[in-house]
């Protein structure tokens, strides 16, 4: 349930070498996604203690990213069919 609530706010997903990054829009009513992001981090930390999390603000961008790292390459494919899995963002890498 936490994951489905989180993905309601996700605007883009990008693969990282050791995880993935989720992009969210910053807005006046950011309380909802921030609380859900916090719940997601707690949930994932309890179930996958090897994961690390970072919130990254992009330059000149009205969005922020949640980076989830610590996965092995063979156990993470969170990209949706409509999102290109080989796209990159320079400030995340």
Secondary structure, 3 states (H helix, E strand, C coil): CHHHHHHCCCCEEEEECCEEEEEEECCCCCHHHHHHHHHHHHHHHHHCCCCEEEEEECCCCCEEEEEEECCCHHHCCCCCCCCCCCCCCHHHC
